[in-house]
Amino acid sequence: MSDELGRRREQALRAAVGHGLVSEDEPVLGLLDVAGIGESVTALQAAFDVPGVPVTHCFAVKAASLVPVLALLGGYGMGAEVASPGELAQARAAGIPADRIVLDSPAKTVPELREALTLGIAVNADNPQELARIEALLERTPSVSPIGLRVNPQVGAGSIGAMSTATATSKFGVALRDPGAREWVLRAYAERPWMNRLHTHTGSQGVPLELMAAGVRAAYELAEQVNAAAGRQQITVLDIGGGLPVNFGSDAITPSFADYADLLRAEVPGLFDGRYGLVTEFGRSLLAKHGTVLARVEYAKSAGGLPIAVTHAGAQVATRTVFAPDAWPLRVLALDGHGQPKQGPDVVQDVAGPCCFAGDLVARGRALPLLAAGDHVALLDTGAYYFSTHFAYNSLPRPAVVGYTVGPDGTVAFAPVRHAQTRAELLAESGAGLPPLARP
Ligand SMILES: *Cc1c(COP(=O)(O)O)cnc(C)c1O
């Protein structure tokens, strides 16, 4: 499967250059492997497919907030995990039904909560204040929304601090090991018989599977405690979050959804015995390996003896890699003017982006065939949190995104996912058309 992935990507990159999808006018493009996305969804569904256990796989919209992608996932039966009014609107625009949407942000406003409860979308309260708001809204207007509580099992950090949701002092959820917290949670459920879900999202890039499983186990044990105290199955659905890490070092898909589900089966067997429905919220692991940034090399120069390729892919499409290069290294392919792998001996060089700050580099001191003006570069594994999560530095436009499928004869078909941001859209978003600020 991973060989296939690389082969399809190579064909798509060549075809994208051949079809002129990158040009002087649009020198950077996001590509998505439509078949690859389908393979990942199928692998996820198979991994968690246990007879008698209803599972709703909700895609974490922030990982790829592109409506045609959400619609593709919805077509496979997936739902959506949303964390803002914009993400909710995107999920709804993609046709995801309300009973497959979960709202999870840490800063939900009253209007947001009201909208979710009106639509019947599941809501996970982040903290006691938010639970009180939900309760007040429900007293006025009943709702079919399932209501859960997010807990932080405080099982510890992974290798990337900014990605670790389950540390002792994480901002997310109710910190379960804090003094009095467990007692508060038990009381909250006892006093609110309509609370019927429990949520944790422990993993992310850099978090080992064992730590993720420990977080799920803590949530499961808490649900058992709530249900025992209630004398009934009050919590009917466990939302185990997402966070499966992705291998950015090769085309191998590791760890797999099956690896994680097997570990959960071993560590938390009760999760799959049919008493609980499950919700998952995977993002990166579904999309990352199916996306590629393709960009033109505008210039190739040298400074202090170091060759530097100045490309059109920088912080605007690879924000995390540029600002935290050690945590988010990306593979970079050197391609020639036809979008084919560039030949030649490896030369240590920097691969820079177009932004006007010195640190705008997507690879530092990387050994690659020497890039020249008119060549291309491809940033691999960028299907999640890269081109879909544009950073508007230097007013660089959001690049176009296309989906590709490769036929049995090798022909590549492209489908639009998002057009490049136009000059007019860019101006409108920067207040053009509004009156000048008046001098006081
Ligand atoms: C970001 C997020 C996810 C998805 O995380 P991935 O690492 O992309 O799988 C799921 N649930 C919640 C609550 C999140 O904040």
The ligand as an SDF file (V2000), in Angstrom:
LIG
                    3D

 15 15  0  0  0  0  0  0  0  0999 V2000
   -7.0290   18.2380   17.2960 C   0  0  0  0  0  0  0  0  0  0  0  0
   -8.0290   17.3480   17.9310 C   0  0  0  0  0  0  0  0  0  0  0  0
   -8.2800   16.0900   17.3960 C   0  0  0  0  0  0  0  0  0  0  0  0
   -7.4920   15.5290   16.2250 C   0  0  0  0  0  0  0  0  0  0  0  0
   -6.1540   15.3420   16.5270 O   0  0  0  0  0  0  0  0  0  0  0  0
   -5.1870   14.6180   15.4730 P   0  0  0  0  0  0  0  0  0  0  0  0
   -3.8590   14.6470   16.1430 O   0  0  0  0  0  0  0  0  0  0  0  0
   -5.2180   15.4270   14.2230 O   0  0  0  0  0  0  0  0  0  0  0  0
   -5.7120   13.2450   15.2510 O   0  0  0  0  0  0  0  0  0  0  0  0
   -9.2780   15.3390   17.9690 C   0  0  0  0  0  0  0  0  0  0  0  0
   -9.9730   15.7670   19.0350 N   0  0  0  0  0  0  0  0  0  0  0  0
   -9.7470   16.9750   19.5910 C   0  0  0  0  0  0  0  0  0  0  0  0
  -10.5470   17.4000   20.7470 C   0  0  0  0  0  0  0  0  0  0  0  0
   -8.7640   17.8030   19.0580 C   0  0  0  0  0  0  0  0  0  0  0  0
   -8.5210   18.9890   19.6160 O   0  0  0  0  0  0  0  0  0  0  0  0
  1  2  1  0
  2  3  1  0
  2 14  2  0
  3  4  1  0
  3 10  2  0
  4  5  1  0
  5  6  1  0
  6  7  2  0
  6  8  1  0
  6  9  1  0
 10 11  1  0
 11 12  2  0
 12 13  1  0
 12 14  1  0
 14 15  1  0
M  END
$$$$
